[in-house]
Amino acid sequence: MPWQIVGNIRGSTGERGPQGLPGDSVCGPPGPPGETVVGPRGEEGPPGKLPIAKQWSEGIVYEGAVVSHAGGTWQARRDTARQPPHDDWICIAACGEAPYVGEVCGLYDPERQYQKYDLVTFRDSEWRARCDDPGELPGDDWAVSARAGSRGKPGEKGDRGAPGAPAPTIARWETRDYRAVPVMSDGSVGPPLDLREFFELYHTERAA
């Protein structure tokens, strides 16, 4: 005889059954790669440039500012009152050491140690060192930078120059405190002549 539901009465929940076995995992085939779409290139922006560099001075310097100090150029990493060089600054350019251009050393001395580009004279010529410690002169590590040439032929005799103005002569004498001063014909004054010694000699001879 088939069961019939009589009324609306729900029965109690039964005990939980044991866990079932796991099912098989099935992975489907990978799908086709998606389409890569590259957008149009934007307009080229204005060229970048550093701010105008200013001489560093004490006070607040703001991030990105560029200053010159201690022979270099610096850009602030952050707002700072520190003096460069410091971690608050990045060095953009630094002053390099002046290159050695050689010394004019005069006459070559075999006992002296020379450096590259030093200049010496030897056998009527000027020599420049090709490297440090160039060794004995002449040698492969020396280069002739100038050589004395032979004496040239005398040139043609030039035209006789115009005669000079006549030398001034003594126009008159003026006496000043036992001194005779010559006045020249051109108005100039010559060196004075001290007459005191002559008068003293004269009186000595007269007294004798």
Summary of the structure (lengths in Angstrom):
residues: 208
radius of gyration: 53.6
end to end distance: 196.4
largest distance: 196.4
contacts: 310
relative contact order: 0.06
helix: 6%
strand: 25%
